[in-house]
Amino acid sequence: MINIKKVETKKELAAFVDFPHKLYEGDKNYVPELHIAQRDILTPGKHPFHNHSVMQLFLAYEGQEIKGRIAAILNNNHNEFKKVNDGFFGFYDLYNNPEVSKKLLNAAKEWLTDKGATKMIGPVNPSTNEAAGLLVEGFDSPAVAMMTYNKPYYLDLLEAEGFVKSIDLLAYDLPTNVVDKRSLQLKEILRKRLADRNITIRNINMKDFKNEVEKILKVYNAAWIENTGFVPMTEEEFRYLAKDLKMVLDKDFALVAEYEGKTIGFALAIPDINQTLIKIKRGRLLPTGIFKLLLGKSKINYVRVLALGVTKEYRKAGIEAFFYSEIIQKAMDKKIKGGEASWILENNEMMNNGLIKMNAKVYKRYRILEKEI
């Protein structure tokens, strides 16, 4: 008998956060999330997402044993921005049991319909501005920093409950030794061409980080506005993310494009911290995890291109190509073996074509699913 229970206590929240550790025990490609980070993102008052939106966590029990979890999410900013009544689900993890899946999804659906939602979309943890998408291809390697991982059977369980594809998110692998060298050779030509148009590219100024973040947020919310599923980030959300990223940031991989001093684009690649997190048991930094994290950072040999955007009026000027060339060149200089560019919407032709021209290959595919409720 499967019973669904709302998460209401700190003990239940801890169990919700820890459940994947047991579920994925023995899976060599599972990377535990940092416990403190997961706890905070799920706790009102800890993460700025809760300043504008609400979520309800559920656990599925068989007797005293947890068999699955889910979050029902009402993203008010999304609904106001898109003029819709969508509901979301996330943090969907469970054993391969159709009854558990049905009951978890029904609990989330009932909570969302009570809030007026007419559609259920996911998985998002808790929005497309954080980890999002169901892994549907590429189960043979761990996820990189801030990307999701799940069992292959999740897709079957969701489709059995009537969920259908909304859109796919692509992850490209680009080893430095297969990069089309012409893209690197054109870098200085691109730099001169941009300079002739009063466009300059520079590294982020870490000593003026607060102001840099403010400028980049404006570009982020302008450059991504036409993308499927995009929701503007609030200043509080962006600063929260930036504060976390600052701990792993390498300024050589943080680039800003300016036109006569005005920020018009940025690119950010981060070290694949998952290469270290995969060794931290149950996501606990104490007592020994913190040492594994600090010592492991210097051994990371892969990066993730997390964000790359240019405001609409300056696209096709060559800024995006320069960003990629500069990041690749710095990766080669630092003896990094390659990087992942993710996630890229499958319908973003300009980004997809640009990556393909550099010899990048799609090696993981993530899916956002939806269902009318």
C-alpha positions in Angstrom: 0.0 0.0 0.0 1.5 3.3 -1.1 0.7 6.4 1.0 1.5 10.0 0.0 2.4 12.4 2.8 3.0 16.2 2.6 6.5 17.2 3.9 5.8 19.4 6.9 8.7 19.0 9.4 12.4 19.5 9.2 12.9 15.8 9.7 10.7 15.1 6.7 12.5 17.7 4.6 15.8 16.0 5.4 14.4 12.7 4.3 13.1 14.4 1.1 16.6 15.7 0.4 18.4 12.5 1.3 16.1 10.0 -0.6 18.1 10.1 -3.9 21.2 8.9 -2.1 19.5 5.6 -1.3 17.7 5.4 -4.7 21.0 5.8 -6.7 23.2 3.7 -4.3 25.8 1.9 -6.4 25.1 4.0 -9.5 28.6 5.2 -10.7 27.1 8.1 -12.6 25.1 9.6 -9.7 26.4 12.9 -8.2 25.0 13.8 -4.8 23.7 17.3 -4.5 25.1 19.3 -1.6 22.7 18.8 1.2 22.8 22.4 2.5 22.1 23.7 -1.0 19.2 21.4 -1.7 17.7 22.1 1.7 17.9 25.8 1.2 16.3 25.8 -2.3 13.4 23.9 -0.8 12.9 26.1 2.2 10.9 29.4 2.3 13.0 32.2 3.6 16.2 30.6 2.5 16.0 30.9 -1.3 14.6 33.9 -3.2 12.3 31.7 -5.4 10.0 31.5 -2.5 9.6 35.3 -2.4 7.3 35.1 -5.4 6.2 31.5 -5.8 5.1 28.5 -3.7 5.8 24.7 -3.7 4.6 21.7 -1.8 6.8 18.7 -1.3 5.4 15.1 -1.1 6.9 11.8 -0.1 5.6 8.4 -1.1 5.7 5.7 1.7 5.3 2.0 1.7 5.0 1.3 5.4 7.9 3.3 6.9 10.0 3.1 3.8 10.2 6.1 1.3 9.6 5.0 -2.3 9.5 8.3 -4.1 9.3 12.1 -3.9 7.9 15.1 -5.9 7.5 18.8 -5.6 4.3 20.6 -6.8 5.4 24.1 -7.9 3.3 27.2 -8.6 5.7 29.7 -10.3 3.8 33.0 -10.1 6.4 34.9 -11.9 6.2 32.5 -14.9 2.4 32.7 -15.0 2.4 36.5 -14.8 5.1 36.8 -17.4 3.5 34.3 -19.8 -0.1 35.2 -19.0 -0.9 31.5 -18.3 -2.1 29.3 -15.5 0.7 26.7 -15.6 1.7 24.4 -12.8 5.1 22.6 -12.5 6.5 19.6 -10.9 10.1 18.8 -9.9 12.4 16.8 -7.7 10.7 13.8 -9.1 12.6 10.7 -8.0 11.3 7.2 -7.4 11.8 3.5 -7.7 10.4 1.9 -10.9 6.9 1.5 -9.6 3.9 2.8 -11.6 1.7 3.0 -8.5 4.2 5.3 -6.8 4.5 7.5 -9.9 0.7 7.7 -10.3 0.1 8.6 -6.7 2.9 11.2 -6.5 1.8 12.9 -9.8 -1.8 12.9 -8.7 -0.9 14.5 -5.4 1.0 17.2 -7.2 -1.9 17.6 -9.7 -4.5 18.0 -7.0 -2.4 20.6 -5.2 -1.9 22.5 -8.4 -5.5 22.4 -9.6 -6.5 23.8 -6.2 -4.3 26.7 -7.0 -6.0 27.2 -10.4 -3.4 25.6 -12.6 -4.6 24.0 -15.9 -1.3 22.4 -17.1 1.5 20.5 -15.4 5.0 21.0 -16.7 8.3 19.5 -15.7 10.6 18.4 -14.3 12.1 21.7 -13.1 14.0 22.1 -9.8 12.3 24.5 -9.2 12.3 26.5 -12.4 14.1 26.7 -15.8 16.5 29.2 -14.1 17.9 26.3 -12.0 18.4 22.6 -12.9 15.7 21.5 -15.4 14.8 18.7 -17.7 14.5 14.9 -17.7 17.6 13.1 -19.0 16.4 10.9 -21.9 19.7 10.3 -23.7 23.3 10.0 -22.4 23.1 7.8 -19.3 26.7 6.6 -19.7 28.4 9.4 -17.8 27.7 11.7 -14.8 25.9 15.0 -15.3 28.1 18.1 -15.2 27.7 21.0 -12.8 24.0 22.1 -12.3 22.6 19.6 -14.7 20.1 16.8 -13.8 20.5 13.0 -13.7 17.8 10.3 -13.4 17.0 6.7 -14.1 16.0 5.8 -17.7 12.6 4.4 -16.6 11.5 7.9 -15.4 10.4 8.7 -19.0 8.2 5.6 -19.3 6.6 6.3 -15.9 5.7 9.9 -16.9 4.5 8.9 -20.4 2.3 6.2 -18.8 0.6 9.1 -16.9 -0.1 11.0 -20.1 2.8 13.4 -20.2 4.1 14.3 -23.6 7.1 16.1 -24.9 7.1 19.9 -24.7 10.7 20.6 -25.8 14.2 19.0 -25.6 17.2 20.7 -24.1 20.5 19.7 -25.7 24.0 19.2 -24.1 27.0 19.3 -26.5 30.4 17.8 -25.8 33.3 19.6 -27.2 36.7 18.1 -26.5 39.5 20.6 -27.1 41.4 18.2 -29.4 38.6 18.1 -32.0 37.8 21.8 -32.1 37.7 23.2 -35.7 41.0 25.1 -35.6 39.6 27.7 -38.0 37.3 29.0 -35.3 40.4 29.7 -33.2 42.3 31.2 -36.1 39.5 33.6 -36.7 39.5 34.9 -33.2 41.8 37.9 -33.6 40.1 38.8 -36.9 36.8 38.8 -35.0 38.3 40.9 -32.2 39.4 43.5 -34.7 36.1 43.5 -36.5 34.2 44.0 -33.3 36.6 46.8 -32.2 35.9 48.6 -35.5 32.3 48.6 -34.3 33.3 49.9 -30.9 32.5 46.5 -29.3 35.1 45.2 -26.8 35.4 41.9 -25.0 36.9 41.7 -21.5 37.0 39.5 -18.5 34.7 40.1 -15.6 36.0 42.4 -12.9 36.0 40.3 -9.7 36.9 43.4 -7.7 33.6 45.1 -8.8 31.6 41.9 -8.7 28.4 43.4 -7.4 28.1 46.0 -10.2 29.1 43.4 -12.8 26.3 41.1 -11.7 23.8 44.0 -12.0 24.9 44.7 -15.6 24.9 41.0 -16.6 21.4 40.4 -15.1 20.0 43.1 -17.5 21.6 41.3 -20.5 20.4 37.9 -19.2 16.8 39.0 -19.0 16.9 40.7 -22.4 18.9 38.1 -24.3 16.8 35.1 -23.3 13.4 36.7 -23.4 12.4 34.9 -26.7 13.5 31.5 -25.6 10.8 28.9 -24.9 10.1 28.6 -21.2 12.1 31.6 -20.3 11.2 33.5 -17.1 13.1 36.6 -16.1 15.2 36.2 -13.0 14.6 38.6 -10.1 17.6 40.5 -8.8 17.5 38.5 -5.6 17.5 35.2 -7.5 20.4 36.3 -9.8 22.5 37.5 -6.9 21.8 34.3 -5.0 23.1 32.3 -8.0 26.0 34.6 -8.6 27.1 34.3 -4.9 27.3 30.5 -5.3 29.0 30.7 -8.6 31.6 33.1 -7.4 33.1 30.4 -5.2 34.1 28.4 -8.3 34.4 31.2 -10.8 37.6 31.5 -13.0 37.6 35.0 -14.5 39.3 33.6 -17.7 36.0 31.9 -18.4 33.7 34.9 -17.5 33.5 37.3 -20.5 31.6 40.5 -21.0 30.9 42.3 -24.3 30.5 46.0 -24.3 29.4 48.6 -26.8 30.9 52.0 -25.9 30.9 50.9 -22.3 27.4 49.4 -22.2 27.1 45.7 -21.5 25.5 43.9 -24.4 26.5 40.3 -23.9 28.2 37.8 -21.6 29.5 34.3 -21.5 30.2 32.1 -18.5 31.9 28.7 -18.3 32.3 27.1 -14.9 34.6 24.3 -13.8 32.7 20.9 -13.6 32.5 20.8 -9.9 30.6 17.6 -10.1 33.9 15.8 -10.7 34.6 16.6 -7.0 31.0 16.4 -5.7 30.7 12.8 -6.9 33.2 11.8 -4.2 31.3 13.6 -1.4 29.1 11.0 0.4 25.5 12.0 0.7 26.3 15.6 -0.2 27.7 16.4 3.3 30.6 18.8 3.5 31.3 17.8 7.1 33.4 16.3 8.5 35.5 15.3 5.5 33.5 16.5 2.4 34.9 20.0 2.6 38.4 18.8 2.2 37.5 16.6 -0.8 35.8 19.7 -2.4 38.8 22.0 -1.8 41.5 19.5 -2.9 39.5 18.3 -5.9 39.0 21.7 -7.4 42.6 21.8 -8.8 42.1 18.5 -10.5 39.0 19.4 -12.5 39.6 19.0 -16.3 36.2 19.8 -17.8 34.1 22.9 -17.9 30.4 23.7 -18.6 29.5 26.7 -20.7 26.6 27.7 -18.5 25.4 30.9 -20.2 26.2 32.7 -23.4 23.9 35.5 -24.6 23.9 38.7 -26.6 21.1 41.3 -26.7 19.1 41.1 -29.9 20.4 44.1 -31.8 24.0 42.9 -31.5 23.6 39.3 -32.6 25.3 38.0 -35.8 28.1 40.5 -35.2 30.5 37.7 -34.3 30.3 38.2 -30.5 29.0 34.6 -29.8 31.7 33.1 -32.0 34.4 35.1 -30.2 33.1 34.0 -26.8 33.3 30.4 -27.8 36.7 30.8 -29.3 38.1 32.6 -26.3 36.7 30.0 -23.8 38.1 27.1 -25.9 41.5 28.8 -26.2 41.7 29.4 -22.4 40.6 25.8 -21.8 43.5 24.6 -24.1 45.9 26.8 -22.3 44.9 25.4 -19.0 45.2 21.7 -20.3 41.5 21.2 -19.9 40.2 18.3 -21.9 37.0 19.8 -23.1 33.6 21.2 -22.1 29.9 20.9 -22.2 27.7 23.6 -23.7 24.3 23.3 -22.1 21.5 23.5 -22.1 20.6 24.6 -25.7 17.0 24.6 -26.8 16.6 22.2 -29.7 14.9 25.0 -31.7 17.7 27.5 -31.2 19.1 27.2 -34.7 21.8 29.9 -34.3 23.4 28.3 -31.2 23.0 24.7 -32.5 24.5 25.5 -35.9 27.4 27.4 -34.3 28.3 24.5 -32.0 28.1 22.0 -34.8 30.5 24.1 -37.0 33.0 23.8 -34.1 32.7 20.0 -34.2 30.6 19.8 -31.0 28.4 16.7 -30.7 25.1 16.3 -28.8 25.8 13.7 -26.2 23.0 14.2 -23.7 19.4 15.2 -24.2 17.0 16.4 -21.6 13.2 16.8 -22.0 10.6 19.0 -20.6 7.2 17.3 -20.5 3.7 18.6 -20.1 0.1 17.5 -19.5 -3.2 19.3 -19.4 -4.9 18.9 -16.0 
